[in-house]
Amino acid sequence: MAYDQELANRVEAVLTETSPAAFVGKKMFGGVGYMVNGNMACGVIKDGLIVRLGKGAYSAALKEPGAAEFDMTGRPMTGWVKVDASVLKDEEMMWYWVRKGLDFALDLPEK
């Protein structure tokens, strides 16, 4: 399994319902990433969610249940967290995390 398609469908549903801008799903990292205004907001890798929060919100996010450093290369990507699948079973938590990534991406200049 490259990535959890059911989770990807749930993420797309949140983005469709809540994003004031169009989003684009792109295959990357062996999963799918979601771009809003040309900026990465979040993505699905294996059975977890990656969320772009920026360096300012990074430390606080790591203290949240199920959140961990996002590390694909042996060096954590500061400003990104990976949210465990167990947390994402709760629909409110899944929406919470997707919205955090969406809000960050919407605050960036459009590409």
C-alpha positions as CSV (number, residue, x, y, z in Angstrom):
1,M,0.0,0.0,0.0
2,A,1.6,3.3,-1.1
3,Y,-1.0,5.4,0.8
4,D,-4.4,5.0,2.4
5,Q,-6.9,6.0,-0.4
6,E,-9.8,6.1,2.0
7,L,-7.9,8.7,4.1
8,A,-7.1,10.6,1.0
9,N,-10.8,10.7,0.1
10,R,-11.6,12.0,3.5
11,V,-9.0,14.7,3.3
12,E,-10.3,15.7,-0.2
13,A,-13.8,15.9,1.3
14,V,-12.6,18.4,4.0
15,L,-10.7,20.5,1.5
16,T,-13.7,20.5,-0.9
17,E,-16.0,21.7,1.9
18,T,-13.8,24.2,3.6
19,S,-11.2,25.6,1.2
20,P,-12.1,29.0,-0.3
21,A,-9.5,28.2,-3.0
22,A,-9.2,25.3,-5.4
23,F,-6.9,22.5,-4.3
24,V,-4.8,20.1,-6.4
25,G,-3.8,16.7,-5.4
26,K,-0.3,15.6,-6.6
27,K,1.5,12.3,-6.2
28,M,4.6,12.8,-4.2
29,F,6.6,11.2,-1.3
30,G,5.0,7.8,-2.3
31,G,1.6,9.3,-1.4
32,V,-0.4,12.3,-2.3
33,G,0.1,16.0,-1.4
34,Y,-2.6,18.7,-1.5
35,M,-1.7,22.1,-2.9
36,V,-3.8,25.2,-2.3
37,N,-2.9,28.3,-4.2
38,G,0.3,26.5,-5.3
39,N,1.4,25.9,-1.7
40,M,1.5,22.5,0.0
41,A,-1.0,22.2,2.8
42,C,-1.1,18.5,3.8
43,G,-0.8,15.1,2.4
44,V,-1.3,11.4,2.9
45,I,1.6,9.0,3.2
46,K,1.0,5.4,4.0
47,D,-1.8,5.5,6.6
48,G,-0.9,8.9,8.1
49,L,-1.4,12.5,7.4
50,I,1.4,15.0,7.0
51,V,0.6,18.6,7.8
52,R,2.5,21.8,7.0
53,L,2.3,24.2,9.9
54,G,5.3,26.4,9.6
55,K,8.2,26.8,12.1
56,G,6.1,29.0,14.4
57,A,3.5,26.3,15.2
58,Y,5.8,23.3,14.9
59,S,6.9,22.8,18.6
60,A,3.3,23.2,19.9
61,A,2.0,20.8,17.3
62,L,4.5,18.1,18.4
63,K,2.9,18.1,21.8
64,E,-0.5,17.2,20.4
65,P,-1.7,13.5,20.6
66,G,-0.5,11.4,17.7
67,A,1.7,14.1,16.2
68,A,5.4,13.4,15.5
69,E,8.2,14.8,13.4
70,F,7.9,14.2,9.7
71,D,11.1,12.6,8.6
72,M,11.6,10.9,5.3
73,T,15.4,11.3,4.9
74,G,16.9,11.0,8.4
75,R,16.4,14.7,9.0
76,P,13.1,15.9,10.3
77,M,11.3,18.5,8.2
78,T,10.8,21.4,10.6
79,G,7.4,23.0,10.2
80,W,5.8,19.7,9.2
81,V,4.3,17.0,11.4
82,K,3.0,13.5,10.7
83,V,-0.3,12.6,12.4
84,D,-0.8,8.9,13.3
85,A,-3.6,7.0,11.7
86,S,-5.1,6.2,15.2
87,V,-5.8,9.9,15.8
88,L,-7.3,10.3,12.3
89,K,-10.1,7.8,13.0
90,D,-11.8,10.6,15.0
91,E,-13.4,12.7,12.3
92,E,-13.1,15.9,14.3
93,M,-9.3,15.4,14.7
94,M,-8.9,14.6,11.0
95,W,-10.7,17.9,10.2
96,Y,-8.7,19.8,12.8
97,W,-5.4,18.7,11.3
98,V,-6.4,19.3,7.7
99,R,-7.7,22.7,8.6
100,K,-4.4,23.6,10.3
101,G,-2.5,22.8,7.1
102,L,-5.1,24.6,4.9
103,D,-5.0,27.7,7.1
104,F,-1.2,27.8,6.9
105,A,-1.1,27.4,3.1
106,L,-3.8,30.1,2.6
107,D,-1.6,32.5,4.6
108,L,1.3,32.1,2.1
109,P,1.6,34.2,-1.1
110,E,0.0,32.5,-4.0
111,K,2.5,30.7,-6.4
